[in-house]
Amino acid sequence: MTAPTTLLDQLREQEHRLVFDGFDESTAWTVGSTLRATALGLELPVAISVRRNGQRLFHTALPGSSADNDAWLERKCAVVDRFGHSSLLIGEQFRQGGTSFEAGSRLDPDRFAAHGGAFPVLVRGTGCVGTIAVSGLPQRADHDLVVRVLADHLGVDLT
């Protein structure tokens, strides 16, 4: 396998490899709780959301986060729901195409935000069934936190 060379290649590889065999309420709780414990341990001011088929299965807001983070979670998750890919990947596709997501997608920026932090819940043989999202840090840090916890949970080495 060739190592990813661009950010877009890296993001596609993450989605290719971070796939669940199944995703139920128990899995959502475990992943959400692990994200929460990791963020608490690092004293990160984030909000976390785990959803499946539009139903919120896990949500938490840590010290330093605000209602604005909840709004960002909704907007980033709306991008994953619409496109089936991470919010960072979609934003990067538009940037590499020479435009911004806001200008190129023509979607309402009050409802959609292609900023890093929302990752698709991908189930083998099914596809995207939900989202795992973090808001409160710079977009790459939000994305990287989700990916790191998913990689650990799924036993995937992304290095």
C-alpha positions in Angstrom: 0.0 0.0 0.0 1.3 3.5 -0.9 1.4 6.0 1.9 -1.0 8.9 1.5 0.8 11.9 0.2 -1.7 14.8 0.5 -4.2 15.7 3.2 -7.0 14.6 1.0 -5.3 11.2 0.4 -4.8 10.9 4.2 -8.5 11.7 4.9 -9.7 9.2 2.3 -7.4 6.5 3.8 -8.8 7.2 7.3 -12.4 6.7 6.0 -11.3 3.5 4.2 -9.8 2.0 7.3 -12.0 3.3 10.2 -15.0 1.0 9.5 -17.1 -0.7 12.1 -18.5 -4.2 11.7 -21.7 -3.0 13.5 -22.8 0.1 15.4 -25.4 0.0 18.1 -26.2 2.0 21.3 -23.5 0.2 23.3 -20.9 1.0 20.7 -22.0 4.6 20.6 -21.7 4.8 24.4 -18.3 3.2 24.5 -16.9 5.5 21.7 -18.5 8.6 23.2 -17.3 7.8 26.7 -13.7 7.1 25.5 -13.8 10.4 23.6 -15.0 12.2 26.8 -12.3 10.5 29.0 -9.6 11.4 26.5 -10.7 15.0 26.3 -11.1 15.3 30.1 -7.6 13.9 30.5 -6.2 16.5 28.2 -8.4 19.2 29.7 -10.0 20.0 26.3 -13.0 22.4 26.2 -15.1 20.4 23.8 -18.6 19.2 23.1 -19.0 15.6 21.8 -21.8 14.0 19.8 -22.4 10.5 18.6 -25.4 9.9 16.4 -26.9 7.0 14.4 -29.6 7.5 11.7 -30.4 11.0 13.0 -30.7 9.9 16.7 -28.3 11.3 19.2 -27.0 8.3 21.2 -24.3 10.2 23.2 -23.7 13.9 24.0 -21.5 15.7 26.5 -20.2 19.2 27.0 -17.0 19.5 28.9 -15.8 22.5 31.0 -15.0 25.5 28.7 -17.3 24.5 25.9 -20.5 26.4 25.1 -23.8 26.3 23.3 -21.8 27.6 20.3 -20.0 24.2 20.2 -23.4 22.4 20.0 -24.3 24.6 17.0 -21.0 23.7 15.3 -21.6 20.0 16.0 -25.0 20.2 14.3 -23.6 22.1 11.2 -20.6 19.8 10.9 -22.7 16.6 11.3 -25.1 18.0 8.6 -22.2 17.9 6.1 -21.4 14.3 7.0 -25.1 13.4 6.7 -25.3 15.1 3.3 -22.1 13.9 1.7 -21.3 10.7 3.6 -17.7 11.8 4.3 -15.9 13.7 7.1 -16.6 17.4 7.4 -12.8 18.0 7.0 -12.6 15.9 3.8 -15.5 17.7 2.2 -14.0 21.1 3.1 -10.6 20.0 1.7 -12.2 18.8 -1.5 -13.7 22.3 -2.1 -10.4 24.0 -1.1 -8.4 21.9 -3.5 -11.0 22.6 -6.2 -10.1 26.3 -5.8 -13.2 27.4 -3.9 -14.7 27.5 -0.5 -17.3 25.1 0.7 -19.7 28.0 1.3 -19.3 29.4 -2.2 -19.0 26.0 -4.0 -21.7 24.0 -2.3 -24.3 26.8 -2.3 -25.6 25.3 1.0 -26.9 27.5 3.8 -23.8 28.2 6.1 -26.2 28.5 9.0 -27.0 24.8 8.6 -23.8 23.3 7.1 -20.1 23.8 8.1 -17.3 21.8 6.3 -14.9 22.3 9.1 -13.0 19.4 10.7 -14.5 17.5 13.6 -17.3 15.3 12.3 -16.5 11.9 11.1 -18.9 9.3 9.5 -19.9 6.2 11.3 -19.1 3.7 8.5 -20.4 0.2 8.8 -18.9 -2.6 6.6 -21.3 -3.6 3.9 -23.7 -0.7 4.8 -21.9 2.6 4.5 -22.5 5.8 6.5 -25.1 5.4 9.3 -24.2 8.3 11.6 -21.6 10.7 12.9 -19.1 11.0 15.7 -18.2 14.7 16.2 -16.1 17.0 18.4 -16.3 20.8 18.6 -14.2 23.3 20.6 -10.7 23.1 19.2 -9.2 24.2 15.8 -10.7 22.1 13.1 -7.8 19.8 12.5 -7.4 19.1 16.2 -11.2 18.3 16.5 -10.8 15.9 13.5 -7.6 14.3 14.9 -9.1 13.7 18.3 -12.0 11.8 16.7 -9.7 9.8 14.4 -7.3 8.9 17.2 -10.1 7.5 19.4 -11.7 5.6 16.5 -8.4 4.1 15.5 -7.7 2.9 19.0 -11.3 1.6 19.4 -11.1 -0.3 16.1 -7.5 -1.4 16.5 -6.3 0.3 13.4 -2.8 1.7 13.1 -2.9 4.8 10.9 0.8 5.6 11.1 
